[in-house]
């Protein structure tokens, strides 16, 4: 695997053996200390088995997602993984969620950037953070926003209105958004023409419009200042801890 070692996991745990061993412990305990104590211990053992299975599931997903990232981003895969590891703070996502989302549109993004995977890494991180910010600020489900971005990658603009930015779900409305983004940049002294034929341009134009509307940065802000935002961050950090892509310290800090 081409990662730099920051992701440490072991997929050789045998769940059947683990469950069987845990069951034997419960049986021995029941005989030794009585039914009541045995029931208490059994509940603890069952919880431990459930914890182990959750960790294995998370690790399995991580292994698959890392493989997809390495295939698509090649030498830039480590940078994508690094962004994924900190996404519990920036996007309220676990590393697994982040990488799964990235791989859903990465091919179109990389192609639109002339196969520049380093630049694509930055655009992908911007896109995912923008998705999360939009969901937090506008109240749309993350799934609908992800579907919209995946549609844009296929030149399907029918779900543009999912973003609630004031644009309908048509090609002409996407072109209007791109024009608005160009006008915003021009007012800032930067002259950029965004093309509907470039997925990277669409991603950047949405970012420009959301930044102008005050949507950018809301996920990170909520993670630091609101209960719901803190819980979303903690949930993502917990999945990272289970998979081995995050530490116990990061999980604890997500509550700070």
N, C-alpha and C positions, 0 to 999 in steps of 0.2 A: 504494500500500500504506500502511496506517495505522500502521506501526511507526515508532519514533522515530529510526531511523537506526543503531541498534546492530547490526542485521543487514545486513551488506554482502556481496552476492554478485552474480555476473554469469552469466546463463544463456545467453549468446550465443556461448560457445566451441563451435567445430565439432570434434567428436571425430574425424571422418573426416579432416579436414584436419590435425589435430594428429598423428594416427597416421601419415598419409602423410608428413608432414614429418619425423617421428621416424625413419621407415623410411629415408628418403633420407639422413639423417645417418649412420645405421648403415652404409648401403651405401658412402658416401664414405669413412668411416673405415676400413672393411675394405680398400678399395683403397689408401688412403694409408699405413696403418701395419701392414698384414699381417693374416693370418687370426686369429692369437691375440689381438692387440690389438683387432681388430674384434669378436671374440666377446665380449670383456670389455665393450666399449662397447655392443654390442648388448644384453647383459643389462641394462646400466644404462638404456638407452633403453627397453627393454621395461618395466622397473620404473617409469620415468617415465610411460610411457603408462598403466600400471595405476594409478598414483597419480592421474593426471589424470582417469581414468574414475571412480575412487572418489570424487574430489572432486565431479565433475559429478553423480553419483548422489546424493550427500549434499545438494548444493545443490538438486537437483530435489525431493527429499523435503522439504527445508526450506521451499521456496517453497509447496508444496502444504499443508504443515502450518500455516504462517503464515496462509495463506488461510482455512483452517478455523477457526483461533483468532479471526481478525478477524471472520468471519461470526457466530460464536457469542457472543463476548465484547464485540464492538463497541468502545465507548470504553475498556473495561478490557483490551483486547488487549495493549497495551504492558506492562502489569503481568504478564500471563501469560507473555509472551515473556521478560521479565526473570527470572521464576522458572525458566523453561526453561533460560536461559543459565547459571544457577548450579546446575542440578540434578545436574551431574557431581559436585558436592560433597555436596549434601543428599540425593540419592536414587540416586546411582550411575548416572544416566541421561544420555544425550546430550539436547540440546535437541530433536532430532527425536523421540526416544523419548518424551520428556515430553509434547510437544504432541500426538503421536499418541494417547497414553493419555488425555490430558485430553479430547480431542474425542470419545472413545468414550462418555463418560458426561455430558458438559457440558450437553446439552439438558435432561436430567432434573434435574440439579443446579440449573441456572438457574431452571427452572420452579418447583422446590420452594422457592426463595428469592424468589419473587414477581418474577422477572426482574431481580433486583439483581445485576448482573454484577460489581460491585466486591466484594461479599461472596462471590459464587461463586468469584472468583479465589482468595480465601483458603482456602475449603473445598477447592477442587481441589488446591491445593498441599499441604494437610494430608492429603488422601486419597492422593496419590501418594507422599508421604513415608512414610505409614503402610504402604502396599503394600510399599515397598522395605524398610522396617524389619522387617516381618513375614517377608518372604522371607529376609532375612539372619539373623533370630533363630530362626525356626521351620523353616527349610530347605525350604519349599515353593517350587516354581518361580514366578517372577514371572508367567508366562503364566497359570497357574492362578488366582493371586490377582487378576489383572486380569479374568479371565473371571468371577470371583465378583462383583467390583464392578459389572461390566457387567450381570450378572444381577440384582443388587439394584436397579439403575436401571429394570429391567423388572418389578419385583416378583416376581422368581424367586429363591428363597432356597436352592435345592438345593445350591449350592456354598459355603454358609456354613462347612461343615466344612473347606473348603480352607484357611481361615485358622488352623486348629488352636488356637482360643481356648477350646475346651471346649463348643462349641455345634454341634448337628447341623444338617443341611440342610433345615429345615422353617420354615414361617412362625411357628409357636409358639416355636421356638428363637430366631428373630430377635427376637420379642417379649420373650423372656426376657433376651436380651442388652441390649435397650433398657431393660428394667426394672433390670438390674444397673447399667447406666451411670447411670441416674437415682439409684440408691441411693449410688453412689460420689460423685456430685456433691453429694447431700444431706449426706453425711458431711463434705464439704469446705465446707459452709455455703451451697451453691448449689442451689436447688430448680428442677430442670428436668425436664419431662415430655417424653420423646422419643416421637414418633409414627411408626409403621411406614408411614404414608401419605406421609411426607416423606423424600425421598432424602437431603437435607441432614442430617436428624436421624440417619439411619442412619450416614452418614459420621462425624458427630461422636461418636456413641455408640461406634463401633468405636475411634475415637481414644482416648476416655476409658478404655475397657477395656484397650487395649494399653498406655496410659500407666501404668495401675494394675499391669499385669503386668511392667513394666520393659522393654517392647519398643521404646518410642519413643526415637528418637535413635541407634539402633544402627548405621544406615548411615553417618551422619556420623562416628561414633566409629571404625568399622572403616576408613573411608577414611583416617583419620589415624593408625591404630595397627596395622593388619594388612597383610600383603603382598597378600592376595586383595582386600581392600577398596581398597587403593591402586591395584591393577591395574584394577579395575572403574572407578574414578574416572578413571584415565588413559585407558582405552579410550573412555569417554564424552567426555572432553576432546579426544581426538584426532578424533572425529567432528565435534565442534564446530569444531575448527580447519579440517577439510576443508570444512565447509559455509560457513565464514565467520562463524558465530555465536559463535565463541570465538577467543582469541588464542593465539599461540605461547607467550606468557608463562604463560597459564593452563594450557596443556598441560604445560609444564616444571614449574610449581608443583604439579601433581597428583602428581608423584613425591616431593615434599618431605615 
